[in-house]
Amino acid sequence: MPTTPAQSALTFGPLDPAAQDAVRALAAAATQQDGVPPLSEQPLLRLGADTDWLTHVVAHDADGAVVGYAQVDRGGDDASAELVVHPDHRRSGTGTMLLRTAERDARLPMFSGAPGQRGKPLRVWAHGDLPAARAFAAARGYDVARELLVLARPLGAEDAAQDLPDLPGLALRTVRPGADDEAWVRLNARAFAGHPEQGRLTVDDLHDRQREAWFDPEGFFLVVPADDPADEPLGYLWTKVETDQADGSRDGEIYAVGVSPDAQGRGLGRALTAVGLRHLARVGCDRAVLYVDGDNAAALATYAGAGFERAATDVQYAPARTA
């Protein structure tokens, strides 16, 4: 039986291993119900993080079971939150309670925080742009502030048979974990200097991903000067293939494509996309997917030219007065 707000209780992070497992189980239950994961990769990787710019909020029912979770990230110009409520405890006020708590935390961090992190506007992600999420946002005065598009295209033998693109004056090689970590972080920060999430990735964030079961350095490529391969890389292409996918329906993700501002205008984005498609086809993927901001016209044109079409949309909401 769903709890009422009065029966729910909130606790705040950091999360111990048991609480992290409970949140993962909560997210899995919501995924099964909704057909789309409620939390993106980054919040899941940060379930154990204890930093002054991150707040964990856990909702429990009267028996102590975890029925909701929110994570508030105040590390960017805006505070960003993701939240999930167990399907059996929706429409009980738990989602509203988590949202209001996130709003207060963005304005005045309650249980963590550092100077300069107060008074930030809040934005909230809703993955899959589900009707229930749209109704929830509208009822609480939130409008769409950003769209993150999920694009997809089929892969076939012709993709696997493609030659590597010609890169005059440049060379393509796979990443060397450990040796290339710092250089990749510098390149990524330059390539995504204006991006609210990607450009903030640190060496620790990279290491978190390298520990994931899907990480494969053979699917992580760097573009370097041909005459000095040890010099700073000018671009990269990172792919991701989740493990335990069924044969015949294996998705491979073009996880990230980054080009240094110093190498813009040389067609590297298009060339690296082709590298990614070739690699994903060769490791047995049936479909390529990627994420791109809905207002990134240049990237959208590149991906349309490579045959990608919209498959889904993630939406970030903001209060109507600040959207």
C-alpha positions in Angstrom: 0.0 0.0 0.0 1.5 3.4 -0.9 2.7 5.6 1.9 1.5 9.1 2.6 4.0 11.9 2.9 3.4 11.9 6.7 4.5 8.2 6.8 7.6 8.8 4.8 11.0 9.8 6.3 14.0 11.4 4.6 17.6 10.6 5.3 20.6 12.3 3.7 24.0 10.9 2.4 26.6 9.9 2.1 25.2 6.4 1.3 26.7 3.3 2.8 27.0 0.2 0.5 23.6 -1.2 1.6 21.9 2.1 0.9 23.6 2.3 -2.5 22.3 -1.2 -3.3 18.8 -0.2 -2.2 18.9 2.8 -4.6 20.1 0.6 -7.5 17.2 -1.8 -6.8 14.8 1.1 -6.7 16.1 2.4 -10.0 15.8 -1.1 -11.5 12.1 -1.4 -10.4 11.3 2.0 -12.0 13.1 0.9 -15.2 11.0 -2.3 -15.4 7.8 -0.3 -14.9 8.6 2.7 -17.2 10.8 1.1 -19.9 13.5 3.7 -19.3 16.1 4.1 -16.5 15.2 7.0 -14.1 18.8 7.8 -13.3 21.6 8.5 -15.7 25.0 7.0 -15.5 26.6 9.8 -13.6 24.3 9.8 -10.5 24.7 6.0 -10.3 28.5 6.3 -10.4 28.3 8.9 -7.6 26.1 7.0 -5.2 29.1 6.5 -2.9 30.5 10.0 -3.4 30.8 12.3 -0.3 31.7 15.8 -1.6 30.7 19.3 -0.7 28.7 19.9 -3.9 26.6 16.8 -3.9 23.6 15.9 -1.8 21.9 12.5 -1.5 18.3 12.3 -0.3 16.6 9.0 0.4 12.9 8.5 1.2 11.8 5.6 3.4 8.4 4.2 4.1 7.1 3.5 7.6 8.9 0.1 7.5 12.2 1.7 6.6 12.2 0.5 3.0 13.7 2.8 0.4 10.9 4.2 -1.8 12.5 7.3 -3.3 15.9 8.9 -4.0 17.1 12.3 -5.3 20.6 13.5 -6.0 21.5 17.2 -6.2 24.6 18.3 -8.0 25.6 21.9 -7.3 29.0 21.7 -9.1 27.9 23.6 -12.2 26.4 27.1 -12.8 23.0 25.6 -12.1 22.1 22.9 -9.6 21.0 19.7 -11.3 18.8 17.0 -9.8 17.7 13.5 -10.7 15.0 11.7 -8.7 13.1 8.5 -8.7 10.1 7.1 -6.8 9.2 3.4 -6.6 6.3 2.5 -8.8 4.3 1.2 -5.8 4.7 4.5 -4.0 3.9 7.0 -6.7 1.1 9.6 -6.3 1.7 9.5 -2.5 3.5 12.8 -2.3 7.0 11.3 -2.2 8.0 12.8 -5.5 6.9 16.3 -4.5 8.7 15.9 -1.2 11.9 15.0 -2.9 11.6 17.8 -5.4 10.9 20.4 -2.7 13.9 19.1 -0.8 16.1 19.5 -3.9 14.8 23.0 -4.4 15.8 24.0 -0.9 19.1 22.3 -1.2 19.9 24.3 -4.4 19.1 27.5 -2.7 20.7 26.7 0.7 22.7 23.4 1.0 21.4 21.7 4.1 23.8 18.9 4.7 26.7 19.7 2.4 28.0 22.7 0.6 30.9 25.1 0.2 31.1 28.9 -0.4 29.7 29.9 -3.8 27.2 27.0 -4.0 24.2 28.9 -2.6 21.3 30.4 -4.4 21.6 28.3 -7.5 18.6 27.7 -9.9 17.5 24.1 -10.0 17.1 22.0 -13.1 15.6 18.5 -13.0 16.1 15.6 -15.4 13.3 13.4 -16.7 14.5 10.5 -18.8 12.4 9.3 -21.6 10.1 12.4 -21.6 7.3 10.2 -20.2 3.7 11.7 -20.0 3.7 11.2 -16.2 6.9 13.2 -15.8 5.5 16.0 -18.0 2.4 16.2 -16.0 4.4 16.1 -12.7 6.6 19.0 -13.9 3.7 21.1 -15.3 1.7 20.7 -12.0 4.7 22.1 -10.1 5.4 25.0 -12.3 8.3 23.6 -14.4 8.9 24.1 -18.1 11.3 22.3 -20.5 14.7 24.0 -20.4 16.8 21.5 -22.3 16.4 18.5 -24.5 18.9 15.6 -24.8 18.2 13.6 -27.9 18.8 9.9 -28.2 19.7 9.1 -31.8 20.0 5.6 -33.3 20.8 3.9 -36.6 21.1 0.2 -37.6 24.6 -1.4 -38.1 25.4 -3.9 -40.7 28.2 -5.7 -42.6 28.8 -2.6 -44.8 29.8 -0.6 -41.7 32.2 -3.3 -40.5 33.8 -3.3 -44.0 34.5 0.4 -44.1 38.1 1.6 -44.3 39.4 3.9 -41.6 39.1 7.5 -42.7 42.1 9.4 -44.0 43.4 11.9 -41.5 46.2 13.9 -43.2 48.9 14.8 -40.7 47.2 12.9 -38.0 47.2 9.4 -36.6 44.6 7.3 -34.8 45.5 5.0 -31.9 43.7 3.4 -29.0 43.9 4.9 -25.5 46.5 3.7 -23.0 44.7 3.6 -19.6 46.9 5.2 -17.0 49.4 6.8 -19.4 46.8 8.9 -21.3 44.4 9.7 -18.4 45.6 13.3 -17.7 45.9 14.2 -21.4 42.4 12.9 -22.1 40.9 14.9 -19.2 42.6 18.1 -20.6 41.4 17.4 -24.1 37.8 16.7 -22.9 37.8 19.9 -20.9 38.8 21.9 -23.9 36.4 20.2 -26.3 33.5 20.6 -23.9 34.4 23.9 -22.2 30.8 25.1 -22.3 29.1 21.8 -21.5 27.4 21.6 -18.1 28.3 18.0 -17.4 30.8 16.5 -19.9 33.4 19.4 -19.5 33.6 18.9 -15.7 34.8 15.3 -15.8 37.9 14.6 -13.7 40.5 11.9 -13.6 38.5 10.3 -10.8 35.4 10.3 -13.1 37.5 8.6 -15.8 38.7 6.0 -13.4 35.1 5.3 -12.3 34.2 4.5 -15.9 37.4 2.4 -16.4 36.2 0.2 -13.6 32.8 -0.5 -15.2 32.3 -3.9 -16.8 31.6 -2.3 -20.2 34.9 -0.4 -20.4 37.1 -1.6 -23.3 40.2 0.4 -24.2 40.1 -1.1 -27.7 37.0 1.0 -28.3 38.5 4.2 -27.1 40.4 6.1 -29.8 42.7 9.2 -29.7 43.7 11.4 -32.7 47.3 12.5 -32.3 49.8 14.4 -34.5 51.3 11.9 -36.9 54.8 13.3 -36.4 54.6 13.2 -32.6 52.1 10.6 -31.3 53.2 11.4 -27.7 52.0 15.0 -28.1 48.7 16.3 -26.8 45.7 14.5 -28.5 43.5 16.6 -30.8 40.4 14.5 -30.7 38.9 11.3 -29.3 36.1 8.8 -29.9 34.9 6.7 -27.0 32.5 3.8 -27.5 30.4 1.8 -24.9 28.9 -1.6 -25.3 27.0 -2.9 -22.2 27.6 -6.5 -21.3 25.0 -9.3 -21.2 23.0 -8.0 -24.2 21.0 -10.6 -26.2 22.3 -11.6 -29.6 20.5 -9.9 -32.4 19.6 -6.8 -30.3 23.0 -5.5 -29.2 23.3 -1.7 -28.9 26.7 0.0 -29.1 26.9 3.6 -28.0 29.1 6.3 -29.4 29.7 7.4 -25.9 31.5 10.6 -26.6 33.2 12.4 -29.4 35.5 15.3 -28.6 37.6 17.6 -30.8 40.0 20.2 -29.5 39.2 23.8 -30.5 42.7 23.8 -32.1 41.5 21.1 -34.6 38.0 22.4 -35.4 37.1 22.7 -39.1 39.1 19.6 -40.2 36.2 17.2 -40.3 37.3 15.2 -37.3 33.9 14.9 -35.8 32.6 13.2 -39.0 35.7 11.1 -39.3 35.5 9.9 -35.7 31.8 9.1 -36.0 32.8 6.8 -38.9 35.5 5.2 -36.7 32.9 4.5 -34.0 30.4 3.0 -36.4 33.1 0.7 -37.9 34.3 -0.4 -34.5 30.8 -1.1 -33.1 29.8 -3.1 -36.2 33.0 -5.1 -35.9 32.4 -6.1 -32.3 28.9 -7.4 -33.2 26.6 -4.6 -32.4 23.3 -4.4 -34.3 22.5 -0.8 -33.6 24.5 2.4 -32.8 23.1 4.9 -30.4 24.3 8.3 -29.0 23.2 11.3 -27.0 23.3 14.9 -28.2 21.9 18.2 -27.1 18.8 19.2 -29.1 20.3 22.7 -29.8 23.7 21.4 -31.1 23.0 22.1 -34.7 26.5 21.2 -35.9 26.5 17.8 -34.2 22.9 17.0 -35.3 23.9 17.7 -38.9 27.0 15.4 -38.6 24.9 12.6 -37.2 22.0 13.0 -39.7 24.6 12.7 -42.4 25.8 9.4 -40.8 22.2 8.1 -40.9 21.1 8.6 -37.3 17.5 9.3 -36.4 15.8 10.3 -33.2 14.8 7.4 -31.0 14.0 9.0 -27.7 14.3 12.2 -25.7 15.5 13.1 -22.2 14.2 16.4 -20.9 15.6 18.8 -18.3 13.0 21.0 -16.5 13.4 24.3 -14.8 11.0 26.5 -12.9 9.0 28.6 -15.4 10.3 31.8 -14.1 13.9 30.8 -14.8 13.5 28.6 -17.8 
